[in-house]
Amino acid sequence: MMFIHRQAYQSDLKDQEWKWLKRFLPPPSTPGTKGRPQEWPLREIVNALLYLLRTGCQWRMLPHDLPPWQTIYYHYRKWRLSGIWEKINRLLGQEVRQEEGREATPSAAIVDAQSVKTTLVKGKRGFDAGKNVKGRKRHIIVDTLGLLLLVLVTTADVQDRPGGKQLLIKLRQRLSLPRLQLLWADGGYGGQPFVDWVKVTFGWIWQVIKRNSDVKGFQVLPRRWVVERTFGWLNNYRRLSKDYEELTDTSETLIYLAMSHIMLRRLAKTNHFE
């Protein structure tokens, strides 16, 4: 298995982070097993993905002391198709919650959406007239700690309520959340028909948190600030500053990867892995 001694990057996994993560990645191919023998350690593959995500560089511009970009992309594509980063995000979220003295699954969550610009890379996109943004929209649902439960990336012209419907349907299909009862959202998701639809379809309470019309300028809204903070965490990863991806599935996977990295660092600081 090939390895080059190189300088450490700030995005690299720490030893305890890798010890936790490697349990959920497929074992490397070795001589005598099915598939081509693994030339590079999986840890270096993940480190390269985190470097790309954190710095925002192009695949072909990854540093030469990391594995070849073709090798990195091969593994990334394989993991994207298997949905492994969505699974890791879910398992890490449960561990962080338990470390905080919470139940593994939440009883309440917050929904919001963020429109981001796309680049010249081909792929689906739309125009958000409200935000004056041509690109895509990230619909996310987080727990009360701000941990990502699910993300759905659509074209930017998908309005909040239709996007919210798609997000909640996907949430029910992908996750088991037996304790979930209450969902908070902003005024873009308002309207009694939508509230009734959520109650009838899922049995959840949909509560809209509205701005105080008597207060001018910026307002910190109860519960809403939690999901805004999550978007702020993700914005620290430059690859997510815009949507550079051709496929919306790729965009979603990179968001799961970024959130997984955030939670790994959080657990490592509490010596949870030792």
Secondary structure as UniProt FT lines:
FT   TURN            10..11
FT   HELIX           15..21
FT   HELIX           22..24
FT   TURN            31..32
FT   HELIX           42..55
FT   HELIX           59..61
FT   TURN            64..65
FT   HELIX           69..82
FT   HELIX           84..99
FT   TURN            100..101
FT   STRAND          108..118
FT   STRAND          126..128
FT   TURN            129..132
FT   STRAND          133..143
FT   TURN            144..145
FT   STRAND          148..155
FT   TURN            156..157
FT   HELIX           160..174
FT   TURN            178..179
FT   STRAND          182..185
FT   HELIX           187..189
FT   HELIX           192..202
FT   STRAND          205..208
FT   TURN            213..214
FT   TURN            222..223
FT   HELIX           224..235
FT   HELIX           238..240
FT   TURN            241..242
FT   HELIX           248..269
FT   TURN            270..273
//
